């Protein structure tokens, strides 16, 4: 049974894509955190920096949402693949 699982190239490819997408999601969170860091060190004269950082973080958050949709799609594909092989 384990050998059949390991030989299922389509399943292995889906698992690889899933791992890559999860890595990308984690990276995107780090990018968002780094982008908003100017707002954490704010002084009255730096509101402009914070506004720019928030705007950039919004764009990065949109990318994050797209990655999450991709992640959900991959998980659904993986579930279908596993169920079709199991049943």
Secondary structure, 3 states (H helix, E strand, C coil): CHHHHHHCHHHHHHHHHHHHHHHHHHHHHHHHHHHCHHHHCCCHHHHHHHHHHHHHHHHHHHHHHHHHHHHHHHHHHHHHHHHHHHC
